[in-house]
């Protein structure tokens, strides 16, 4: 993904946070690339894990930045799946305890919002219970409530080395043809205590964003994923599209469909474009 980089927990992280804050971007979501992987993803909930160290550094140096963390197992496990493996398949219930530990470790390090992305049944209840029991009632939960088994995740999986070592994720991620399940899943996560809901991907799922928007009053987030970013970026680099106009049109479509917020790899560029537009008025 051109223009998107892995950052070490040092001055590079500080410089990037400084840049984003100067552009008026109020929040970041952190994904970790561990030094080592194992069957249960131990670094995912380790006090000195990569995300935990990043959170502590950002919390001290950038106190006004809203810190969100991805809570999942895929980047930390040797098998690359979003949950613990038992007899060759993902064990949903065994994974819930791990997700609770991860969320608490992130809250302890300074996370404002934890965002479970593994599509495990009951994940919001498990995380909310773990956070409350540990005294982190003010830490919010942004649930990847509607996450499809999509081909658009490819660039991220390559960058994060998180592709499954066997099989795929259709056991727990959703069928792209099914919108009714999206409404059901969003409703279940809202009932379990989610503070925000997400639809992922966004660009090919604007109808899903609208369907969920019509069923909930919770803040709704659209995730403009890596493949969507890469398509527009590649086309722009080849001179096939006007990048600025195309990106703003796509993001406007997500807002029009009902998203209150958008997670996008284009955030810094868009913020810069908007600043330019304000300065020329």
C-alpha positions as CSV (number, residue, x, y, z in Angstrom):
1,X,0.0,0.0,0.0
2,X,1.9,3.1,-1.2
3,X,2.2,5.7,1.5
4,X,1.3,3.4,4.3
5,X,4.1,2.2,6.6
6,X,4.8,0.0,9.6
7,X,6.0,2.1,12.5
8,X,8.4,1.2,15.3
9,X,7.6,2.4,18.8
10,X,10.1,5.2,18.9
11,X,10.4,8.7,17.3
12,X,8.8,7.4,14.1
13,X,5.6,6.8,16.0
14,X,5.8,10.2,17.6
15,X,6.4,12.0,14.3
16,X,3.5,10.2,12.7
17,X,1.2,11.1,15.6
18,X,2.4,14.7,15.5
19,X,1.6,14.8,11.8
20,X,-1.9,13.4,12.2
21,X,-2.7,15.8,15.0
22,X,-1.5,18.8,13.0
23,X,-3.9,17.6,10.2
24,X,-6.8,17.6,12.7
25,X,-7.2,13.9,12.8
26,X,-8.6,13.1,16.3
27,X,-8.1,9.3,16.5
28,X,-5.9,6.4,15.5
29,X,-6.5,2.7,15.5
30,X,-3.5,0.5,16.3
31,X,-2.6,-2.9,14.9
32,X,0.4,-4.8,16.2
33,X,3.1,-6.8,14.4
34,X,4.6,-9.0,17.2
35,X,8.2,-10.0,17.5
36,X,7.2,-13.7,17.9
37,X,4.1,-15.7,17.3
38,X,2.7,-18.8,19.0
39,X,-0.5,-20.9,19.0
40,X,-2.5,-18.6,21.3
41,X,-0.9,-15.3,20.4
42,X,0.7,-14.5,23.7
43,X,2.2,-11.2,22.8
44,X,-1.4,-10.0,22.1
45,X,-2.0,-9.6,25.8
46,X,1.6,-9.3,27.1
47,X,2.3,-6.2,29.2
48,X,5.3,-5.4,26.9
49,X,3.5,-6.3,23.7
50,X,3.9,-4.0,20.7
51,X,0.5,-2.4,21.0
52,X,0.8,-2.0,24.8
53,X,4.1,-0.2,24.4
54,X,2.7,2.0,21.6
55,X,-0.3,2.9,23.7
56,X,1.8,3.9,26.7
57,X,4.1,6.1,24.6
58,X,1.2,7.8,22.7
59,X,-0.8,8.4,25.9
60,X,2.1,10.3,27.5
61,X,3.2,12.3,24.4
62,X,-0.2,12.8,22.7
63,X,-2.7,13.0,25.5
64,X,-5.5,14.4,23.3
65,X,-5.3,11.7,20.7
66,X,-8.2,9.2,20.8
67,X,-6.6,5.7,21.0
68,X,-8.4,2.8,19.5
69,X,-7.0,-0.8,19.4
70,X,-7.8,-3.7,17.2
71,X,-8.5,-6.8,19.4
72,X,-8.0,-10.0,17.5
73,X,-5.7,-13.0,17.3
74,X,-4.8,-13.3,13.6
75,X,-1.6,-11.2,13.6
76,X,-0.2,-12.9,16.7
77,X,-0.8,-16.6,16.0
78,X,1.3,-19.0,14.0
79,X,-1.9,-20.3,12.3
80,X,-3.2,-16.8,11.4
81,X,-6.8,-17.4,12.4
82,X,-8.9,-15.0,14.5
83,X,-9.3,-17.5,17.3
84,X,-7.8,-20.5,19.1
85,X,-7.6,-23.7,17.1
86,X,-9.0,-26.9,18.4
87,X,-9.2,-30.0,16.2
88,X,-8.5,-28.0,13.1
89,X,-11.2,-25.4,13.6
90,X,-11.7,-22.2,15.5
91,X,-12.9,-22.7,19.1
92,X,-15.2,-19.7,19.6
93,X,-15.8,-20.1,23.3
94,X,-12.1,-20.7,24.2
95,X,-11.2,-17.5,22.2
96,X,-13.5,-15.3,24.3
97,X,-11.3,-15.5,27.4
98,X,-8.2,-14.5,25.3
99,X,-10.1,-11.5,23.8
100,X,-11.0,-10.4,27.3
101,X,-7.4,-10.5,28.4
102,X,-6.3,-8.6,25.3
103,X,-8.9,-5.8,25.9
104,X,-7.9,-5.4,29.6
105,X,-4.2,-5.2,28.7
106,X,-5.0,-2.5,26.2
107,X,-7.1,-0.5,28.6
108,X,-4.4,-0.8,31.2
109,X,-1.9,0.7,28.7
110,X,-4.1,3.6,27.8
111,X,-6.7,2.6,25.2
112,X,-9.8,4.7,25.0
113,X,-11.7,2.2,22.8
114,X,-11.1,-1.5,22.1
115,X,-12.3,-2.9,18.8
116,X,-12.8,-6.7,18.5
117,X,-12.6,-7.8,14.9
118,X,-12.6,-11.6,15.0
119,X,-16.4,-12.1,14.6
120,X,-16.6,-14.5,17.5
121,X,-20.1,-15.0,18.9
122,X,-20.4,-13.4,22.3
123,X,-17.2,-11.3,22.0
124,X,-18.8,-8.0,23.0
125,X,-20.2,-9.6,26.2
126,X,-16.9,-11.2,27.1
127,X,-14.9,-8.0,26.6
128,X,-17.4,-5.8,28.3
129,X,-17.5,-8.1,31.3
130,X,-13.7,-8.3,31.4
131,X,-13.2,-4.6,31.2
132,X,-15.9,-3.9,33.9
133,X,-14.4,-6.5,36.2
134,X,-11.0,-4.9,35.9
135,X,-12.3,-1.4,36.6
136,X,-12.3,-0.1,33.1
137,X,-15.9,0.8,32.8
138,X,-15.1,3.9,30.8
139,X,-13.2,2.0,28.1
140,X,-15.6,1.8,25.1
141,X,-16.2,-1.2,22.7
142,X,-16.3,-0.6,19.0
143,X,-17.5,-3.9,17.6
144,X,-16.6,-5.1,14.1
145,X,-20.2,-6.3,14.2
146,X,-20.6,-6.8,10.4
147,X,-17.4,-8.2,8.9
148,X,-17.5,-10.0,5.6
149,X,-15.2,-12.7,4.3
150,X,-13.8,-10.4,1.7
151,X,-11.2,-10.4,-1.0
152,X,-10.6,-6.7,-0.3
153,X,-8.4,-7.5,2.8
154,X,-5.5,-8.8,0.7
155,X,-3.0,-6.0,1.0
156,X,-3.4,-5.7,4.8
157,X,-2.9,-9.4,5.3
158,X,0.3,-9.3,3.3
159,X,1.6,-6.2,5.1
160,X,0.7,-7.7,8.5
161,X,1.7,-11.3,7.7
162,X,-1.7,-12.4,9.0
163,X,-3.1,-14.6,6.2
164,X,-4.4,-18.0,7.5
165,X,-1.9,-20.8,7.3
166,X,-4.7,-23.2,6.3
167,X,-8.3,-22.8,5.2
168,X,-10.0,-19.5,5.2
169,X,-12.1,-17.3,7.6
170,X,-15.5,-18.1,6.2
171,X,-16.3,-20.2,9.3
172,X,-16.7,-17.0,11.3
173,X,-16.8,-14.1,8.8
174,X,-19.9,-13.4,6.8
175,X,-21.1,-14.4,3.4
176,X,-20.9,-11.3,1.1
177,X,-24.3,-12.3,-0.4
178,X,-26.1,-12.0,3.0
179,X,-27.4,-8.7,4.2
180,X,-30.0,-10.0,6.6
181,X,-27.3,-11.6,8.8
182,X,-25.6,-8.2,9.0
183,X,-28.7,-6.6,10.6
184,X,-28.9,-9.6,12.9
185,X,-25.3,-9.5,14.0
186,X,-25.4,-5.7,14.6
187,X,-28.5,-6.1,16.7
188,X,-26.8,-8.9,18.8
189,X,-23.7,-6.8,19.4
190,X,-25.8,-3.8,20.4
191,X,-27.7,-5.9,22.9
192,X,-24.4,-7.2,24.3
193,X,-23.3,-3.7,25.1
194,X,-21.3,-2.4,22.2
195,X,-20.9,1.4,22.2
196,X,-20.2,1.6,18.4
197,X,-20.9,-0.7,15.5
198,X,-18.8,-1.2,12.3
199,X,-19.4,-2.5,8.8
200,X,-16.4,-3.8,7.0
201,X,-15.6,-3.5,4.1
202,X,-17.3,-0.3,3.0
203,X,-17.2,0.5,-0.7
204,X,-18.9,-2.7,-2.0
205,X,-21.3,-2.7,1.1
206,X,-23.0,0.6,1.1
207,X,-26.4,-1.1,1.1
208,X,-25.3,-2.9,4.3
209,X,-24.3,0.3,5.9
210,X,-27.7,1.7,5.1
211,X,-29.5,-1.4,6.3
212,X,-27.7,-1.3,9.7
213,X,-28.1,2.5,10.0
214,X,-31.9,2.1,9.8
215,X,-31.9,-0.5,12.6
216,X,-29.6,1.2,15.2
217,X,-29.1,4.6,16.9
218,X,-25.6,3.7,17.9
219,X,-22.6,5.4,16.2
220,X,-21.8,3.5,13.0
221,X,-18.3,3.2,11.6
222,X,-17.4,2.2,8.0
223,X,-14.0,0.6,7.4
224,X,-12.6,1.6,4.1
225,X,-10.2,-1.4,3.8
226,X,-6.8,-2.0,2.3
227,X,-8.0,-3.4,-1.0
228,X,-10.3,-0.4,-1.6
229,X,-7.4,1.9,-0.8
230,X,-5.1,0.0,-3.1
231,X,-7.4,0.0,-6.0
232,X,-7.9,3.8,-6.0
233,X,-4.2,4.4,-5.3
234,X,-3.1,2.1,-8.2
235,X,-5.5,3.6,-10.6
236,X,-4.4,7.1,-9.7
237,X,-0.8,6.3,-10.1
238,X,-1.5,5.1,-13.6
239,X,-3.4,8.3,-14.4
240,X,-6.7,6.5,-14.9
241,X,-8.6,8.5,-12.3
242,X,-8.5,11.9,-10.6
243,X,-7.4,10.6,-7.2
244,X,-8.7,13.4,-5.1
245,X,-12.1,13.6,-6.6
246,X,-12.5,9.8,-6.7
247,X,-11.5,9.3,-3.0
248,X,-13.7,12.1,-1.8
249,X,-16.6,10.7,-3.8
250,X,-16.1,7.3,-2.4
251,X,-15.9,8.5,1.2
252,X,-18.9,10.8,0.7
253,X,-20.9,7.7,-0.4
254,X,-20.0,6.0,2.8
255,X,-21.3,9.0,4.8
256,X,-24.4,9.3,2.7
257,X,-25.1,5.6,3.3
258,X,-25.2,6.3,7.0
259,X,-21.7,6.0,8.5
260,X,-20.9,8.5,11.3
261,X,-17.2,7.8,11.0
262,X,-14.8,6.2,8.5
263,X,-11.6,4.3,9.2
264,X,-9.5,4.8,6.1
265,X,-5.9,4.6,4.9
266,X,-6.6,7.9,3.1
267,X,-7.2,9.8,6.3
268,X,-4.0,11.9,6.2
269,X,-4.3,12.7,2.5
270,X,-7.9,13.6,2.8
271,X,-7.3,15.8,5.8
272,X,-4.6,17.6,3.9
273,X,-6.9,18.1,0.9
274,X,-9.6,19.6,3.2
275,X,-7.0,21.9,4.8
276,X,-6.0,23.1,1.3
277,X,-9.6,23.7,0.4
278,X,-10.2,25.8,3.5
279,X,-7.1,27.9,2.9
280,X,-8.1,28.8,-0.6
281,X,-11.6,30.0,0.3
